[in-house]
Amino acid sequence: MIHIIYMSRAAQDISDRDLQNMLDKYRHLNTERNITGILFYSNGHIAQIMEGEAAVLEPLYEKISHDSRHTNVTKLAHKTIDHRSFAEWSMAFHPLEAAGFEQLKGFLMPGEATQNPDSLGPSDALVLNMVRDAVFGSAPAHS
C-alpha cells in the first residue's frame, strides 16, 4: 500500500454545490477502489492525501495531474505505508455556506482538521501541516 500527497490549484472557481456533487461521486468511486485519504479545498487551493494500492493510486494520480480542472499539480510525497492513516474518505474545505455540509459523513470544517493521526510518521505529519497551512492559511500565533 502507498500514499500520495499532492497540491494543486483549481482551474476555475468551484461552487459549494459542485463540491457537494464531487464529494458524493468520488466517495462512491473511492469506496469501490478501496481508496482512503483526506482532501482539502479552500479558495481554489486543493491538497490531497490518497491511500491505497499502488496499482490503483499511481494511474489515478497521473489522471489527476493531467486533468484540466487542476493547474500547478505538485506531488509532495509518494511512499509505501504499512497501514492507513485516514480510515474514511474525508473532505475539508471552506464552503461559502457551511450549513449544508456539516451534516455530511466524513466532512470536516477546516478548523476540525487540525490533529494528525498518530500513524503518520514525523515527515508526513510535517508535510500535512504545511499542506493544511497552504490551503487554509496559518493559524494565528498565540502570545
C-alpha positions in Angstrom: 0.0 0.0 0.0 1.1 3.6 -0.7 0.1 7.1 -0.1 0.5 10.1 -2.4 0.3 13.7 -1.2 -0.2 16.5 -3.8 -1.3 20.1 -4.1 -2.9 21.9 -7.0 -5.0 24.9 -7.9 -8.5 24.7 -9.3 -8.5 25.9 -12.9 -11.8 27.7 -12.1 -14.0 28.5 -9.1 -15.8 25.6 -7.6 -19.2 26.3 -6.1 -20.5 24.7 -2.9 -23.0 22.7 -5.0 -20.1 21.4 -7.2 -18.1 20.4 -4.1 -21.1 18.5 -2.7 -21.6 16.7 -6.0 -17.9 15.9 -6.2 -17.9 14.6 -2.6 -20.9 12.3 -3.4 -19.3 11.0 -6.7 -15.8 10.5 -5.5 -16.6 9.0 -2.2 -18.5 6.3 -4.1 -15.7 5.7 -6.5 -13.1 5.7 -3.8 -15.1 3.1 -1.8 -15.1 0.8 -4.9 -11.4 1.2 -5.4 -10.5 0.9 -1.6 -9.0 4.4 -1.6 -9.0 6.4 1.6 -7.5 9.8 2.5 -8.3 13.4 3.0 -9.0 16.2 0.6 -8.6 19.8 1.5 -10.2 22.6 -0.6 -10.3 26.3 0.1 -10.4 29.3 -2.1 -9.1 27.5 -5.2 -6.4 25.6 -3.4 -6.6 21.8 -3.4 -4.5 19.3 -1.4 -5.0 15.6 -1.0 -3.5 12.6 0.7 -4.6 9.4 -1.1 -4.1 5.9 0.4 -4.4 2.6 -1.4 -2.8 0.1 -3.6 -0.1 1.4 -5.9 -1.8 -0.2 -9.0 -4.8 2.0 -8.3 -3.3 5.2 -7.0 -0.4 5.7 -9.4 -2.7 5.8 -12.5 -5.2 7.9 -10.6 -2.6 10.5 -9.7 -1.4 10.6 -13.4 -5.0 11.2 -14.4 -5.4 14.0 -11.8 -2.1 15.6 -12.8 -3.4 15.9 -16.4 -6.9 16.8 -15.5 -7.8 20.2 -16.9 -9.7 21.1 -13.7 -6.3 21.3 -11.9 -3.3 23.6 -12.5 0.1 23.5 -10.9 -0.3 19.9 -9.7 2.7 19.2 -7.4 3.5 15.8 -5.9 4.8 16.2 -2.4 5.1 12.6 -1.3 4.8 9.1 -2.8 5.8 6.3 -0.4 5.0 2.9 0.8 2.9 2.7 4.0 2.2 -0.2 6.4 -1.3 1.0 7.3 -3.8 3.7 6.6 -3.8 7.0 8.5 -7.3 8.0 7.3 -9.7 5.2 7.7 -12.6 7.1 6.0 -12.6 9.3 3.0 -12.9 12.9 4.3 -13.1 16.3 2.7 -12.2 19.5 4.5 -12.9 22.7 2.6 -14.1 26.2 3.3 -17.7 26.3 1.9 -19.4 29.6 1.2 -22.4 28.3 3.1 -21.4 25.9 5.8 -24.8 24.7 6.9 -25.4 22.2 4.1 -22.0 20.5 4.6 -21.8 20.0 8.3 -24.2 17.0 8.2 -22.2 15.1 5.5 -20.5 12.0 6.7 -16.7 12.4 6.6 -16.9 16.1 6.1 -14.7 18.3 8.2 -14.9 22.0 8.6 -11.3 23.4 8.2 -10.9 24.1 11.9 -11.7 20.5 12.7 -8.9 19.1 10.6 -6.1 20.2 12.9 -5.0 16.9 14.5 -2.8 14.4 12.5 -3.3 10.7 13.0 -0.7 9.1 15.2 0.0 6.7 12.4 1.6 9.4 10.2 5.3 9.5 10.5 7.0 12.8 11.5 8.0 13.8 8.0 4.5 13.1 6.6 2.9 14.9 9.5 5.1 17.9 8.7 4.1 17.7 5.0 0.4 17.5 6.0 0.8 20.5 8.3 2.4 22.5 5.5 -0.3 21.5 3.1 -3.0 22.4 5.6 -1.4 25.8 6.1 -1.1 26.4 2.4 -4.7 25.6 1.7 -6.4 27.2 4.8 -3.8 29.7 5.9 -1.6 29.5 9.0 -3.2 29.5 12.4 -2.7 32.8 14.2 0.3 32.9 16.6 -0.5 32.9 20.3 1.5 35.1 22.6 
